[in-house]
């Protein structure tokens, strides 16, 4: 859990070794990016079809990281974002942070924080919730820079109009006990951008005296630039989009869209689990089985990404050696999780549970055994999907060839049992 030093308002330095401190910060950043990605995806699936232009269309979007660098500068202010754009960019942030960890020789981190997540970065808990005005206000606060929503006199030239700041805070006070109890303008608060400020500074410190086990040609400058781009993307394009969601402009309306009625833009999801025999298990068995398949695809995605970064040493960012597992993860997002998430929302008014499989997604003790276990997880999902197909419960667009594609994507590694 990330903490803020109340005396300085800064993230404290916990390790004397600069390299260990950098790994610590990046590991924390990966967990935060993962949690935000899930939060945005959960809300995205709740948005009604009539507002599909706000939700976004996966068929027109790319998962490739080059968009991080290719959409900087003033271009980021000219394009119209969707919820899907923001969620995909959080996935890209998660990918980049883990690539940085892997290049540093550290273990990747694909484990999000447990929900609800409490951190000093935010005066409210991070939760999986369907879209409403309060949720929009939390997203706006999360992506804001240090001045956007501050009433500090030093921020008057760059901050939002005072009336707008007070409106955002009034909504947050209604939904968050923590926000009501905090002296927002007296206590030292921070935003997620401050974490990346620290990562950039720590990168410079480690680059000045790098560990001997890292390659001499390690691209410190490139990684510093990428971390700055992640911060820039959140504080500009993401903030701008969530501002339009909060005001109702994104929906072609104003703040009245958040009043209960036929124009309300989202379905109301109840937070439930696809695990059986839990107090909050999904009660409709057909829906629970579909939600369990969405869990399996979510876990396959994370396990494949963990393999992609853990199994490779220092290599160029977009080398073919690093992309095989990543492409198969993308397949399971576009052909699996995306279809299932929309189907659960449209037919059962349920969100993807995003249940945790376990404390980590490096499933084996080494690459060879991890590949074997991931193959078994894919086969588990295939059996489950076949049963759902027999019961005519799968989305019509669901393509069962996804499982063969994914298994074959492991063929470049020690061969899974199914391929022998």
C-alpha positions as a Python dict, from the first residue, in 0.01 Angstrom:
ca = {
    (1, 'X'): (0, 0, 0),
    (2, 'X'): (145, 334, -109),
    (3, 'X'): (192, 588, 169),
    (4, 'X'): (258, 962, 173),
    (5, 'X'): (485, 1138, 422),
    (6, 'X'): (242, 1383, 585),
    (7, 'X'): (522, 1625, 670),
    (8, 'X'): (647, 1663, 315),
    (9, 'X'): (350, 1547, 109),
    (10, 'X'): (587, 1322, -85),
    (11, 'X'): (619, 947, -133),
    (12, 'X'): (891, 849, 117),
    (13, 'X'): (1219, 679, 26),
    (14, 'X'): (1219, 340, 196),
    (15, 'X'): (1537, 176, 57),
    (16, 'X'): (1890, 308, 88),
    (17, 'X'): (1989, 111, -222),
    (18, 'X'): (1868, 325, -519),
    (19, 'X'): (1815, 18, -741),
    (20, 'X'): (1592, -151, -480),
    (21, 'X'): (1396, 171, -438),
    (22, 'X'): (1339, 194, -815),
    (23, 'X'): (1216, -167, -829),
    (24, 'X'): (990, -98, -531),
    (25, 'X'): (834, 207, -700),
    (26, 'X'): (783, 25, -1031),
    (27, 'X'): (625, -275, -857),
    (28, 'X'): (383, -39, -683),
    (29, 'X'): (312, 141, -1012),
    (30, 'X'): (230, -190, -1181),
    (31, 'X'): (-22, -278, -909),
    (32, 'X'): (-186, 65, -932),
    (33, 'X'): (-204, 60, -1313),
    (34, 'X'): (-357, -289, -1301),
    (35, 'X'): (-616, -180, -1044),
    (36, 'X'): (-711, 128, -1249),
    (37, 'X'): (-733, -81, -1566),
    (38, 'X'): (-981, -317, -1399),
    (39, 'X'): (-1178, -30, -1251),
    (40, 'X'): (-1213, 138, -1591),
    (41, 'X'): (-1302, -188, -1769),
    (42, 'X'): (-1567, -271, -1510),
    (43, 'X'): (-1730, 71, -1557),
    (44, 'X'): (-1690, 50, -1935),
    (45, 'X'): (-1898, -268, -1958),
    (46, 'X'): (-2177, -101, -1760),
    (47, 'X'): (-2230, 175, -2019),
    (48, 'X'): (-2548, 122, -2222),
    (49, 'X'): (-2542, 45, -2594),
    (50, 'X'): (-2705, 378, -2681),
    (51, 'X'): (-2381, 542, -2565),
    (52, 'X'): (-2150, 307, -2756),
    (53, 'X'): (-1953, 603, -2891),
    (54, 'X'): (-1852, 682, -2531),
    (55, 'X'): (-1782, 319, -2447),
    (56, 'X'): (-1568, 257, -2756),
    (57, 'X'): (-1526, -21, -3012),
    (58, 'X'): (-1250, -277, -2963),
    (59, 'X'): (-1239, -368, -3333),
    (60, 'X'): (-1103, -22, -3417),
    (61, 'X'): (-835, -4, -3150),
    (62, 'X'): (-478, -131, -3114),
    (63, 'X'): (-306, -276, -2810),
    (64, 'X'): (40, -184, -2937),
    (65, 'X'): (259, 25, -2710),
    (66, 'X'): (395, 251, -2989),
    (67, 'X'): (80, 461, -2945),
    (68, 'X'): (228, 584, -2617),
    (69, 'X'): (500, 769, -2801),
    (70, 'X'): (308, 835, -3120),
    (71, 'X'): (25, 1031, -2963),
    (72, 'X'): (216, 1277, -2752),
    (73, 'X'): (253, 1651, -2785),
    (74, 'X'): (-48, 1856, -2896),
    (75, 'X'): (-198, 1554, -3078),
    (76, 'X'): (-327, 1425, -2745),
    (77, 'X'): (-542, 1738, -2716),
    (78, 'X'): (-704, 1704, -3060),
    (79, 'X'): (-845, 1352, -3059),
    (80, 'X'): (-1167, 1231, -2896),
    (81, 'X'): (-1113, 956, -2641),
    (82, 'X'): (-1351, 680, -2541),
    (83, 'X'): (-1364, 469, -2225),
    (84, 'X'): (-1198, 192, -2421),
    (85, 'X'): (-911, 421, -2524),
    (86, 'X'): (-841, 499, -2160),
    (87, 'X'): (-865, 133, -2051),
    (88, 'X'): (-631, 23, -2332),
    (89, 'X'): (-382, 292, -2240),
    (90, 'X'): (-387, 169, -1880),
    (91, 'X'): (-305, -176, -2020),
    (92, 'X'): (-18, -20, -2211),
    (93, 'X'): (103, 152, -1894),
    (94, 'X'): (92, -181, -1710),
    (95, 'X'): (286, -341, -1995),
    (96, 'X'): (551, -69, -2004),
    (97, 'X'): (610, -72, -1629),
    (98, 'X'): (652, -448, -1635),
    (99, 'X'): (888, -431, -1933),
    (100, 'X'): (1096, -184, -1736),
    (101, 'X'): (1101, -420, -1437),
    (102, 'X'): (1201, -712, -1661),
    (103, 'X'): (1480, -512, -1827),
    (104, 'X'): (1609, -421, -1481),
    (105, 'X'): (1628, -793, -1404),
    (106, 'X'): (1341, -778, -1155),
    (107, 'X'): (1025, -988, -1150),
    (108, 'X'): (718, -848, -1329),
    (109, 'X'): (409, -774, -1122),
    (110, 'X'): (66, -864, -1261),
    (111, 'X'): (-117, -869, -928),
    (112, 'X'): (-359, -579, -869),
    (113, 'X'): (-446, -445, -529),
    (114, 'X'): (-733, -615, -351),
    (115, 'X'): (-1062, -422, -383),
    (116, 'X'): (-1161, -200, -217),
    (117, 'X'): (-810, -51, -226),
    (118, 'X'): (-714, 224, 19),
    (119, 'X'): (-407, 438, -52),
    (120, 'X'): (-284, 779, 53),
    (121, 'X'): (-281, 885, -312),
    (122, 'X'): (-661, 913, -308),
    (123, 'X'): (-908, 1041, -44),
    (124, 'X'): (-1147, 757, -130),
    (125, 'X'): (-1129, 381, -182),
    (126, 'X'): (-1063, 235, -527),
    (127, 'X'): (-1349, -4, -603),
    (128, 'X'): (-1505, -194, -893),
    (129, 'X'): (-1827, -1, -955),
    (130, 'X'): (-2061, 55, -1246),
    (131, 'X'): (-2068, 405, -1389),
    (132, 'X'): (-2239, 693, -1208),
    (133, 'X'): (-2160, 1055, -1119),
    (134, 'X'): (-1958, 965, -809),
    (135, 'X'): (-1750, 713, -1003),
    (136, 'X'): (-1684, 978, -1272),
    (137, 'X'): (-1568, 1220, -1001),
    (138, 'X'): (-1324, 963, -857),
    (139, 'X'): (-1176, 900, -1202),
    (140, 'X'): (-1137, 1274, -1255),
    (141, 'X'): (-953, 1309, -923),
    (142, 'X'): (-731, 1007, -994),
    (143, 'X'): (-608, 1142, -1327),
    (144, 'X'): (-576, 1507, -1220),
    (145, 'X'): (-239, 1677, -1183),
    (146, 'X'): (-145, 1839, -852),
    (147, 'X'): (-324, 2168, -932),
    (148, 'X'): (-629, 2084, -1143),
    (149, 'X'): (-870, 2028, -851),
    (150, 'X'): (-680, 2219, -581),
    (151, 'X'): (-800, 2533, -404),
    (152, 'X'): (-443, 2627, -313),
    (153, 'X'): (-381, 2992, -417),
    (154, 'X'): (-62, 2878, -595),
    (155, 'X'): (-280, 2678, -836),
    (156, 'X'): (-522, 2952, -942),
    (157, 'X'): (-352, 3016, -1275),
    (158, 'X'): (-354, 2650, -1383),
    (159, 'X'): (-636, 2494, -1181),
    (160, 'X'): (-1000, 2446, -1275),
    (161, 'X'): (-1260, 2718, -1206),
    (162, 'X'): (-1346, 2726, -836),
    (163, 'X'): (-1713, 2647, -899),
    (164, 'X'): (-1616, 2332, -1090),
    (165, 'X'): (-1376, 2219, -815),
    (166, 'X'): (-1647, 2264, -553),
    (167, 'X'): (-1893, 2064, -765),
    (168, 'X'): (-1647, 1771, -797),
    (169, 'X'): (-1577, 1780, -424),
    (170, 'X'): (-1947, 1792, -335),
    (171, 'X'): (-2006, 1472, -534),
    (172, 'X'): (-1703, 1303, -372),
    (173, 'X'): (-1823, 1402, -25),
    (174, 'X'): (-2160, 1239, -90),
    (175, 'X'): (-1999, 909, -188),
    (176, 'X'): (-1689, 884, 31),
    (177, 'X'): (-1672, 893, 409),
    (178, 'X'): (-1294, 931, 386),
    (179, 'X'): (-1332, 1241, 169),
    (180, 'X'): (-1578, 1394, 418),
    (181, 'X'): (-1343, 1331, 709),
    (182, 'X'): (-1026, 1469, 549),
    (183, 'X'): (-919, 1833, 553),
    (184, 'X'): (-856, 1829, 180),
    (185, 'X'): (-691, 2171, 156),
    (186, 'X'): (-489, 2137, 475),
    (187, 'X'): (-351, 1785, 445),
    (188, 'X'): (-76, 1700, 200),
    (189, 'X'): (-242, 1504, -80),
    (190, 'X'): (-98, 1363, -397),
    (191, 'X'): (-201, 1209, -728),
    (192, 'X'): (-79, 915, -931),
    (193, 'X'): (144, 1146, -1137),
    (194, 'X'): (360, 1201, -830),
    (195, 'X'): (456, 834, -835),
    (196, 'X'): (588, 870, -1189),
    (197, 'X'): (775, 1187, -1091),
    (198, 'X'): (951, 975, -830),
    (199, 'X'): (1017, 694, -1079),
    (200, 'X'): (1174, 938, -1327),
    (201, 'X'): (1393, 1089, -1056),
    (202, 'X'): (1493, 746, -928),
    (203, 'X'): (1576, 633, -1281),
    (204, 'X'): (1821, 923, -1309),
    (205, 'X'): (1976, 832, -974),
    (206, 'X'): (2027, 465, -1066),
    (207, 'X'): (2154, 555, -1414),
    (208, 'X'): (2433, 760, -1256),
    (209, 'X'): (2565, 451, -1073),
    (210, 'X'): (2399, 142, -1224),
    (211, 'X'): (2438, -210, -1081),
    (212, 'X'): (2717, -409, -1242),
    (213, 'X'): (2481, -689, -1349),
    (214, 'X'): (2291, -459, -1590),
    (215, 'X'): (2407, -420, -1950),
    (216, 'X'): (2637, -126, -2014),
    (217, 'X'): (2413, -19, -2304),
    (218, 'X'): (2102, -13, -2083),
    (219, 'X'): (1870, 255, -2232),
    (220, 'X'): (1816, 471, -1924),
    (221, 'X'): (1718, 776, -2130),
    (222, 'X'): (1456, 580, -2324),
    (223, 'X'): (1295, 452, -2006),
    (224, 'X'): (1294, 797, -1849),
    (225, 'X'): (1114, 929, -2159),
    (226, 'X'): (857, 645, -2152),
    (227, 'X'): (773, 707, -1785),
    (228, 'X'): (727, 1077, -1859),
    (229, 'X'): (494, 987, -2146),
    (230, 'X'): (282, 767, -1919),
    (231, 'X'): (246, 1057, -1674),
    (232, 'X'): (167, 1302, -1956),
    (233, 'X'): (-100, 1076, -2101),
    (234, 'X'): (-286, 1044, -1769),
    (235, 'X'): (-275, 1409, -1670),
    (236, 'X'): (-384, 1537, -2011),
    (237, 'X'): (-588, 1300, -2228),
    (238, 'X'): (-735, 1083, -1950),
    (239, 'X'): (-824, 1382, -1737),
    (240, 'X'): (-984, 1560, -2033),
    (241, 'X'): (-1197, 1255, -2115),
    (242, 'X'): (-1318, 1197, -1759),
    (243, 'X'): (-1400, 1567, -1729),
    (244, 'X'): (-1636, 1531, -2026),
    (245, 'X'): (-1788, 1220, -1866),
    (246, 'X'): (-1841, 1398, -1533),
    (247, 'X'): (-2005, 1703, -1693),
    (248, 'X'): (-2219, 1485, -1923),
    (249, 'X'): (-2066, 1640, -2235),
    (250, 'X'): (-1931, 1301, -2351),
    (251, 'X'): (-2291, 1176, -2365),
    (252, 'X'): (-2414, 1480, -2559),
    (253, 'X'): (-2580, 1619, -2250),
    (254, 'X'): (-2496, 1792, -1922),
    (255, 'X'): (-2480, 1686, -1555),
    (256, 'X'): (-2854, 1614, -1554),
    (257, 'X'): (-2775, 1286, -1730),
    (258, 'X'): (-2673, 1146, -1389),
    (259, 'X'): (-3027, 1181, -1255),
    (260, 'X'): (-3224, 856, -1239),
    (261, 'X'): (-3431, 801, -1551),
    (262, 'X'): (-3426, 658, -1903),
    (263, 'X'): (-3129, 876, -2007),
    (264, 'X'): (-2906, 749, -1725),
    (265, 'X'): (-2607, 617, -1922),
    (266, 'X'): (-2518, 297, -1738),
    (267, 'X'): (-2654, -27, -1599),
    (268, 'X'): (-2620, -74, -1224),
    (269, 'X'): (-2399, -374, -1148),
    (270, 'X'): (-2391, -557, -817),
    (271, 'X'): (-2035, -655, -720),
    (272, 'X'): (-2036, -1038, -710),
    (273, 'X'): (-1794, -1329, -749),
    (274, 'X'): (-1797, -1621, -993),
    (275, 'X'): (-1648, -1853, -730),
    (276, 'X'): (-1905, -2095, -591),
    (277, 'X'): (-2044, -2116, -239),
    (278, 'X'): (-1937, -1763, -139),
    (279, 'X'): (-2164, -1511, 38),
    (280, 'X'): (-2154, -1293, -275),
    (281, 'X'): (-2153, -1562, -546),
    (282, 'X'): (-2350, -1487, -861),
    (283, 'X'): (-2691, -1642, -799),
    (284, 'X'): (-2797, -1712, -1159),
    (285, 'X'): (-2603, -2029, -1246),
    (286, 'X'): (-2599, -1957, -1620),
    (287, 'X'): (-2453, -1612, -1557),
    (288, 'X'): (-2207, -1751, -1301),
    (289, 'X'): (-2072, -2005, -1551),
    (290, 'X'): (-2021, -1732, -1811),
    (291, 'X'): (-1856, -1510, -1551),
    (292, 'X'): (-1626, -1797, -1454),
    (293, 'X'): (-1516, -1829, -1818),
    (294, 'X'): (-1443, -1455, -1820),
    (295, 'X'): (-1228, -1512, -1510),
    (296, 'X'): (-1039, -1792, -1687),
    (297, 'X'): (-961, -1564, -1982),
    (298, 'X'): (-854, -1283, -1750),
    (299, 'X'): (-614, -1523, -1575),
    (300, 'X'): (-483, -1662, -1905),
    (301, 'X'): (-406, -1306, -2017),
    (302, 'X'): (-211, -1231, -1699),
    (303, 'X'): (-24, -1563, -1702),
    (304, 'X'): (79, -1513, -2066),
    (305, 'X'): (198, -1158, -1999),
    (306, 'X'): (393, -1276, -1696),
    (307, 'X'): (560, -1537, -1918),
    (308, 'X'): (637, -1273, -2182),
    (309, 'X'): (831, -1056, -1938),
    (310, 'X'): (969, -1306, -1689),
    (311, 'X'): (1111, -1546, -1946),
    (312, 'X'): (1308, -1288, -2145),
    (313, 'X'): (1619, -1098, -2055),
    (314, 'X'): (1726, -752, -2174),
    (315, 'X'): (1595, -728, -2533),
    (316, 'X'): (1465, -448, -2757),
    (317, 'X'): (1123, -325, -2648),
    (318, 'X'): (930, -463, -2944),
    (319, 'X'): (1145, -767, -3032),
    (320, 'X'): (972, -1076, -3170),
    (321, 'X'): (1103, -1278, -2875),
    (322, 'X'): (895, -1067, -2637),
    (323, 'X'): (577, -1048, -2844),
    (324, 'X'): (473, -1416, -2892),
    (325, 'X'): (306, -1454, -2551),
    (326, 'X'): (182, -1095, -2560),
    (327, 'X'): (-2, -1149, -2890),
    (328, 'X'): (-175, -1455, -2749),
    (329, 'X'): (-277, -1247, -2447),
    (330, 'X'): (-427, -990, -2686),
    (331, 'X'): (-621, -1270, -2860),
    (332, 'X'): (-774, -1369, -2527),
    (333, 'X'): (-875, -1010, -2462),
    (334, 'X'): (-1025, -935, -2803),
    (335, 'X'): (-1177, -1278, -2878),
    (336, 'X'): (-1260, -1380, -2522),
    (337, 'X'): (-1287, -1132, -2236),
    (338, 'X'): (-1430, -846, -2444),
    (339, 'X'): (-1713, -1057, -2588),
    (340, 'X'): (-1793, -1215, -2253),
    (341, 'X'): (-1792, -880, -2071),
    (342, 'X'): (-2041, -728, -2314),
    (343, 'X'): (-2257, -1043, -2305),
    (344, 'X'): (-2270, -1045, -1924),
    (345, 'X'): (-2370, -679, -1924),
    (346, 'X'): (-2631, -702, -2199),
    (347, 'X'): (-2799, -1028, -2097),
    (348, 'X'): (-2749, -1047, -1719),
    (349, 'X'): (-2668, -688, -1606),
    (350, 'X'): (-2349, -819, -1449),
    (351, 'X'): (-1992, -696, -1458),
    (352, 'X'): (-1690, -917, -1519),
    (353, 'X'): (-1596, -1026, -1164),
    (354, 'X'): (-1218, -996, -1217),
    (355, 'X'): (-1172, -1243, -932),
    (356, 'X'): (-818, -1319, -821),
    (357, 'X'): (-675, -1657, -918),
    (358, 'X'): (-404, -1626, -657),
    (359, 'X'): (-134, -1396, -523),
    (360, 'X'): (69, -1407, -847),
    (361, 'X'): (48, -1508, -1211),
    (362, 'X'): (391, -1664, -1255),
    (363, 'X'): (228, -2005, -1229),
    (364, 'X'): (536, -2229, -1230),
    (365, 'X'): (874, -2235, -1056),
    (366, 'X'): (1049, -2177, -1390),
    (367, 'X'): (962, -2102, -1754),
    (368, 'X'): (920, -2467, -1853),
    (369, 'X'): (673, -2551, -1578),
    (370, 'X'): (492, -2218, -1621),
    (371, 'X'): (426, -2300, -1987),
    (372, 'X'): (290, -2640, -1888),
    (373, 'X'): (57, -2491, -1626),
    (374, 'X'): (-64, -2214, -1857),
    (375, 'X'): (-143, -2479, -2121),
    (376, 'X'): (-357, -2663, -1866),
    (377, 'X'): (-534, -2337, -1778),
    (378, 'X'): (-613, -2282, -2148),
    (379, 'X'): (-747, -2637, -2175),
    (380, 'X'): (-959, -2578, -1863),
    (381, 'X'): (-1113, -2271, -2030),
    (382, 'X'): (-1174, -2466, -2351),
    (383, 'X'): (-1362, -2743, -2169),
    (384, 'X'): (-1572, -2484, -1989),
    (385, 'X'): (-1646, -2299, -2314),
    (386, 'X'): (-1747, -2623, -2486),
    (387, 'X'): (-1999, -2694, -2211),
    (388, 'X'): (-2139, -2341, -2242),
    (389, 'X'): (-2159, -2377, -2620),
    (390, 'X'): (-2355, -2704, -2584),
    (391, 'X'): (-2598, -2519, -2356),
    (392, 'X'): (-2620, -2233, -2612),
    (393, 'X'): (-2496, -1981, -2354),
    (394, 'X'): (-2190, -1843, -2534),
    (395, 'X'): (-2205, -1511, -2725),
    (396, 'X'): (-2278, -1574, -3094),
    (397, 'X'): (-1949, -1413, -3201),
    (398, 'X'): (-1739, -1631, -2969),
    (399, 'X'): (-1485, -1826, -3177),
    (400, 'X'): (-1377, -2159, -3026),
    (401, 'X'): (-1061, -2156, -3238),
    (402, 'X'): (-921, -1910, -2982),
    (403, 'X'): (-799, -2200, -2771),
    (404, 'X'): (-602, -2368, -3049),
    (405, 'X'): (-452, -2031, -3142),
    (406, 'X'): (-344, -1974, -2784),
    (407, 'X'): (-202, -2323, -2735),
    (408, 'X'): (-13, -2299, -3063),
    (409, 'X'): (129, -1968, -2943),
    (410, 'X'): (314, -2163, -2675),
    (411, 'X'): (482, -2383, -2936),
    (412, 'X'): (798, -2172, -2940),
    (413, 'X'): (854, -2260, -2575),
    (414, 'X'): (910, -2602, -2418),
    (415, 'X'): (621, -2790, -2578),
    (416, 'X'): (300, -2824, -2374),
    (417, 'X'): (164, -3175, -2335),
    (418, 'X'): (-120, -3110, -2583),
    (419, 'X'): (132, -3030, -2859),
    (420, 'X'): (355, -3336, -2811),
}
